[in-house]
Amino acid sequence: MRSILHCDLNNFYASVATLTRPELREVPMVVGGDESMRHGVVLAKNEPAKRLGIQTGEPLFQARRKYPRLVVVPPEAPKYIAYSGYVREIYARYTDQVEPFGIDECYLDVTGSRGLFGGGAAIADALRDEVRRELGLTISVGVSFNRCFAKLGSDLKKPDGTTVISYEQFPDIVWPLPANCLLGVGRQTARKLEGRGIFTIGDIAHSGLPFMERLLGKNGRHLWRAAMGLDSDRVLRIGEGEPPKSIGRSATCARDLTEEGEVAAVLRELSDKVGRQLRREGMRAGGITVSVKDNTFAYTEYSTQLKAATHSSRIIADAALLLFTQRHRWQQPLRAVGVRAGGLIPLHEPEQLSFYEDGWRRYRIEHLEQEVDNLWARYGEGCIRPAARMLSSPISARFSAEVALPAFTKIDGMG
């Protein structure tokens, strides 16, 4: 049996904020976005705020209704990245199999370390003690024989707890839990399961593989295997990473967008960042998705395949704008816009050329943008840029946490 740990930093953003302001530990406090830029949501909360019913992701004005004297501190992404690195250095003392799952979570495989440091539970307790003593932060740790149950276990005792889910005991511990405790069961999936009388993880297991596959397809098979304790995914080693499946950026704008020209400015800004990230990763995109959220918070996505895979910001921006103008029907002003590149392939992978696409033009554009990247790296960002970008932006877009934090940041949890 393997010994897999899932380590989750408790209230990470809020906990980091209290390291330099310890007086905030005992008062309701949240880390909140910039309300002037319409990022006024709760990104993280401390324990006193949690006890008042304040939720991550809810608007700040709503949180203040629950507690008018709520303390709001701004996010500090560089600090979060630094402390995330410090914690991982502690994890690395016990194993070289440390795989990030967001900025505040990691999987550890300590199977090969048991002879040196004891069993999984002993290592978990040692990690909790060292992180608390050296950094002033706390972690909750799930210990199990696979990743899925280790992740589930870390949620059961918070803050600063260790939960062991053994192979012999997992039906008694796991199966009575609600189905949405299982990684991969979101709101829509939970509603679909409930419509078939499936409310617990045990119900998923007892439904059988054929039924779950008919109901949810590939995801149904994944959920059934997870519920049965059959998850066999390995934990990657430090520095070993799977290539990204997609790269995206989104922006919540300072004011609502009502004209196509304003949307075009945002799309070009976002496409520039997506293209640069593709070039850094050594990838090309075969397709793009444009997402929009209007001022009623209705969310829509439009997707298309590119004529040829590319990492060019300009080509991605042109395709994104064409996709938007062809598919979007204006009903409400837009609040947020996003661009995501998918169908990624490595640069070194051979490609089929087309008689209907100007490959030489695409090569020249890609080569030019690569040279601009080199100049930015040598002389600083913004030392050279397109003339159109020299004009002041009509929207003054500020980028969301998806942009401000590095690639391993999870979007749904927000710390």
C-alpha positions in Angstrom: 0.0 0.0 0.0 1.2 3.5 -0.8 1.2 6.3 1.7 -0.1 9.5 -0.1 -0.5 12.8 1.7 -2.5 15.8 0.7 -1.3 18.9 2.5 -3.6 22.0 2.5 -2.6 25.3 3.9 -5.4 26.6 6.1 -6.9 30.0 5.1 -3.7 30.6 3.2 -4.1 34.2 2.0 -5.6 35.3 5.3 -3.0 33.4 7.3 -0.1 35.1 5.4 -1.7 38.5 6.1 -1.7 37.9 9.8 2.0 37.0 9.9 2.8 40.7 9.8 -0.4 41.8 11.5 -1.0 39.3 14.3 -3.8 41.5 15.8 -6.0 40.4 12.9 -6.1 36.8 14.0 -8.8 37.4 16.6 -11.0 39.7 14.6 -13.2 38.9 11.5 -10.9 39.6 8.5 -10.9 38.7 4.8 -8.6 39.2 1.9 -10.6 41.0 -0.7 -10.3 42.3 -4.2 -10.1 45.9 -5.4 -13.6 47.2 -5.2 -12.8 50.2 -7.3 -11.9 47.8 -10.1 -15.0 45.6 -9.4 -13.0 42.8 -7.9 -14.9 43.2 -4.7 -15.2 39.6 -3.6 -13.9 37.6 -0.7 -10.7 35.8 -1.8 -10.0 34.2 1.7 -11.2 34.6 5.3 -9.8 33.8 8.7 -11.5 31.6 11.3 -13.5 34.4 13.1 -14.9 35.5 9.7 -15.7 31.9 8.8 -17.7 31.5 12.1 -19.9 34.4 11.0 -20.9 32.6 7.8 -18.7 34.6 5.5 -17.9 32.6 2.4 -15.0 32.6 -0.1 -16.2 34.1 -3.4 -19.1 36.2 -2.0 -19.2 40.0 -2.7 -17.6 42.2 0.0 -20.8 44.2 0.4 -22.7 41.0 1.3 -20.0 40.0 3.7 -20.2 43.4 5.4 -23.9 42.9 5.9 -23.0 39.9 8.1 -20.5 41.9 10.0 -20.2 45.7 9.4 -16.8 46.0 11.1 -15.2 43.4 8.9 -11.5 44.1 8.2 -10.6 43.8 4.5 -6.9 43.6 3.5 -5.7 43.6 -0.2 -4.2 40.5 -1.8 -0.4 40.3 -1.9 0.5 37.7 -4.6 4.3 37.9 -4.3 4.0 37.0 -0.6 1.7 34.0 -1.4 4.1 32.7 -4.0 7.1 33.1 -1.6 5.4 31.3 1.3 4.1 28.6 -0.9 7.7 28.0 -1.9 8.9 27.9 1.7 6.3 25.3 2.6 7.3 23.1 -0.3 10.9 23.2 0.8 9.7 21.7 4.1 7.8 19.0 2.2 10.9 18.2 0.2 12.8 17.2 3.4 10.6 14.1 3.5 10.2 13.1 -0.2 11.1 14.2 -3.7 7.5 13.4 -4.9 5.8 16.7 -4.2 3.2 17.7 -6.7 1.5 21.1 -6.4 -2.3 21.3 -6.7 -2.9 25.0 -6.5 -0.8 27.6 -4.7 -1.8 26.3 -1.2 -2.1 22.5 -1.7 0.3 19.7 -2.5 0.2 15.9 -2.9 3.2 14.0 -1.4 4.0 10.3 -1.9 6.0 9.3 1.2 5.9 5.5 0.5 9.7 5.4 0.1 10.2 7.6 3.2 8.5 5.4 5.8 11.7 3.5 6.7 13.3 6.9 7.6 10.5 8.9 9.2 7.7 6.4 10.2 4.3 5.9 8.7 2.2 8.3 6.8 0.4 9.7 9.9 3.7 10.3 11.7 5.1 12.2 8.7 1.9 14.2 8.4 2.1 15.2 12.1 5.8 16.1 11.7 5.0 18.3 8.7 2.3 20.1 10.5 4.6 20.8 13.4 7.5 22.1 11.3 5.3 24.3 9.1 3.7 25.8 12.2 6.9 26.3 14.1 9.1 27.6 11.2 6.5 29.7 9.3 3.7 30.4 11.6 1.2 28.7 9.2 -1.0 25.6 9.7 -1.8 22.8 7.4 -4.4 20.1 7.3 -3.2 16.7 6.1 -5.1 13.8 4.6 -3.3 10.4 4.7 -4.5 7.5 2.5 -3.5 4.9 0.0 -4.4 7.0 -3.0 -4.6 10.7 -4.0 -8.4 10.9 -4.1 -8.9 9.9 -0.5 -5.9 11.9 0.7 -7.5 15.0 -0.8 -10.8 14.1 0.8 -9.2 13.5 4.2 -7.5 16.9 4.3 -10.9 18.5 4.3 -12.3 16.6 7.2 -10.2 18.2 10.0 -9.6 21.9 9.7 -7.7 23.8 10.7 -4.4 22.0 11.6 -5.5 18.4 11.7 -4.5 14.9 10.4 -7.0 12.5 9.0 -6.1 8.9 8.1 -8.3 7.0 5.6 -6.9 3.4 5.4 -7.9 0.8 2.9 -9.7 -1.3 5.5 -11.7 1.6 6.9 -12.5 3.7 3.8 -16.0 2.4 3.3 -16.9 3.4 6.8 -15.3 6.8 6.5 -15.9 7.8 2.9 -19.1 6.2 1.7 -21.4 8.0 4.1 -20.1 11.4 3.0 -22.1 13.6 0.5 -21.3 12.9 -3.2 -20.0 16.5 -3.7 -17.2 15.7 -1.3 -15.6 13.6 -4.1 -13.2 15.5 -6.3 -14.9 15.9 -9.7 -18.5 16.3 -8.4 -19.4 19.9 -9.0 -22.8 21.6 -8.8 -24.2 20.3 -12.1 -22.9 16.8 -11.6 -24.3 16.7 -8.1 -27.7 17.8 -9.4 -27.7 15.1 -12.1 -26.7 12.5 -9.5 -29.4 13.7 -7.1 -32.0 13.4 -9.9 -31.1 9.6 -10.0 -31.3 9.2 -6.2 -27.5 9.3 -5.7 -26.7 11.4 -2.7 -23.6 9.9 -1.1 -20.2 8.6 -2.2 -21.4 5.1 -1.2 -24.4 5.6 -3.6 -21.9 6.2 -6.4 -20.0 3.0 -5.5 -23.2 0.9 -5.3 -24.6 2.3 -8.5 -22.1 0.2 -10.5 -19.8 1.1 -13.3 -22.2 0.5 -16.2 -24.8 2.8 -14.7 -22.3 5.6 -13.9 -20.9 5.4 -17.5 -24.3 5.7 -19.0 -25.2 8.6 -16.8 -22.0 10.7 -17.0 -19.8 9.0 -19.6 -16.0 9.2 -19.0 -16.5 11.2 -15.8 -18.9 8.6 -14.5 -16.3 5.9 -14.8 -13.7 8.2 -13.1 -16.1 8.9 -10.2 -17.0 5.2 -9.7 -13.4 4.2 -9.6 -12.6 7.0 -7.1 -15.6 5.9 -4.9 -14.4 2.3 -5.0 -10.9 3.3 -3.9 -9.4 2.4 -7.3 -7.6 5.7 -8.0 -4.0 4.8 -9.0 -2.7 8.1 -10.3 0.9 8.7 -9.2 2.4 11.8 -7.5 4.8 13.6 -9.8 8.4 14.3 -8.6 9.7 17.8 -8.0 10.3 19.5 -11.3 8.4 16.9 -13.2 5.3 18.4 -14.7 2.7 17.4 -17.2 2.3 19.8 -20.1 -0.6 22.2 -19.7 -3.9 21.2 -21.5 -4.9 24.9 -22.0 -3.6 28.4 -21.2 -6.0 31.2 -20.5 -6.3 34.7 -19.2 -9.4 36.7 -18.1 -10.1 40.3 -17.1 -12.8 42.0 -15.1 -13.1 45.4 -16.5 -13.2 48.7 -14.6 -16.5 49.5 -16.3 -19.0 47.7 -18.5 -18.1 47.3 -22.1 -20.7 48.4 -24.6 -18.9 48.5 -27.9 -17.0 46.1 -30.0 -13.9 48.3 -30.0 -13.6 48.1 -26.2 -13.9 44.3 -26.3 -11.2 44.2 -29.0 -8.8 46.2 -26.8 -9.3 43.6 -24.0 -9.0 40.6 -26.3 -5.7 41.9 -27.7 -4.4 42.5 -24.2 -5.3 39.1 -23.1 -4.2 37.4 -26.3 -0.8 39.0 -25.8 -0.4 37.4 -22.4 -1.7 34.0 -23.7 0.8 34.1 -26.6 3.7 35.0 -24.3 2.8 32.1 -22.0 2.5 29.7 -24.9 6.0 30.7 -26.1 7.4 30.3 -22.6 5.9 26.8 -22.4 7.2 25.9 -25.8 3.6 25.1 -27.1 1.3 26.0 -29.9 -2.5 26.2 -29.7 -4.8 24.5 -32.1 -7.9 26.2 -30.9 -9.2 29.1 -28.9 -12.1 29.9 -26.6 -13.5 33.4 -25.9 -15.5 33.7 -22.7 -17.7 36.7 -21.7 -19.7 37.6 -18.6 -22.3 40.3 -18.8 -23.4 42.6 -16.1 -26.1 40.2 -15.0 -23.3 37.6 -14.5 -24.5 35.4 -17.3 -21.5 33.5 -18.7 -21.0 32.4 -22.3 -18.2 30.7 -24.2 -17.4 30.6 -27.9 -14.8 28.2 -29.4 -13.2 27.6 -32.7 -10.3 25.7 -34.3 -7.4 27.7 -35.8 -6.4 27.1 -39.4 -2.9 26.1 -38.1 -1.5 25.7 -34.6 0.3 28.9 -33.4 1.8 30.7 -30.4 1.4 34.1 -32.0 -0.4 36.7 -29.9 -1.5 38.6 -33.0 -3.0 35.6 -34.7 -4.8 34.5 -31.6 -6.1 38.0 -31.0 -7.4 38.3 -34.6 -9.1 34.9 -34.4 -10.6 35.8 -31.0 -12.0 39.0 -32.3 -13.4 37.4 -35.4 -15.0 34.6 -33.2 -16.5 37.2 -30.9 -18.0 39.4 -33.7 -19.5 36.4 -35.5 -21.0 34.6 -32.5 -21.8 37.2 -29.9 -25.2 38.8 -29.8 -25.3 41.9 -27.7 -28.1 41.8 -25.0 -26.3 43.3 -22.0 -23.1 45.2 -21.4 -20.1 43.0 -20.7 -18.4 42.9 -17.3 -15.6 40.4 -18.0 -13.8 38.8 -21.0 -11.5 35.8 -21.3 -9.3 34.1 -23.9 -8.2 30.5 -23.6 -5.9 28.6 -25.9 -6.5 24.8 -26.2 -5.5 21.8 -28.3 -1.9 22.5 -27.3 1.0 20.7 -29.0 4.7 21.0 -28.4 6.8 23.2 -30.7 9.0 20.3 -31.8 6.0 18.2 -32.9 5.7 17.9 -36.7 2.7 19.7 -38.3 0.8 19.1 -41.5 1.1 22.2 -43.7 -1.9 23.4 -45.7 -2.1 24.8 -49.3 -4.9 27.1 -48.0 -2.9 28.8 -45.2 0.1 31.2 -45.6 2.6 29.3 -43.5 5.4 31.8 -44.4 3.4 34.8 -43.0 2.6 32.9 -39.8 6.3 32.0 -39.4 7.3 35.7 -39.8 4.8 36.8 -37.2 5.8 34.2 -34.7 9.5 34.9 -35.2 9.0 38.6 -34.8 7.1 38.1 -31.5 9.8 35.8 -30.2 12.4 38.5 -30.9 10.2 41.0 -29.0 10.1 38.5 -26.1 13.9 38.4 -26.1 14.1 42.2 -26.1 11.6 42.4 -23.2 13.7 39.9 -21.3 16.9 41.9 -21.8 15.7 45.5 -21.5 12.5 45.2 -19.5 8.8 44.7 -20.4 7.4 47.4 -22.6 10.6 48.5 -24.1 9.0 47.9 -27.5 5.4 47.5 -28.4 2.9 47.9 -31.2 1.9 51.5 -31.9 -1.7 50.8 -31.2 -0.8 49.8 -27.7 0.9 53.2 -27.1 -2.5 54.8 -26.7 -4.2 54.8 -23.3 -6.6 51.9 -22.8 -10.2 52.9 -23.0 -11.1 50.4 -20.3 -8.2 50.3 -17.9 -8.5 46.5 -17.4 -7.1 45.0 -14.3 -6.4 41.3 -14.5 -7.9 38.7 -12.2 -6.1 36.3 -9.9 -5.9 33.9 -12.8 -3.3 36.3 -14.3 -1.7 37.7 -11.2 -0.7 34.3 -9.8 1.5 31.6 -11.5 0.4 28.7 -13.7 -0.2 26.3 -10.8 -2.8 28.6 -9.2 -6.3 27.0 -9.0 -9.0 29.3 -10.0 -12.0 27.8 -8.2 -10.6 27.8 -4.7 -8.9 31.2 -4.7 -6.7 30.2 -1.8 
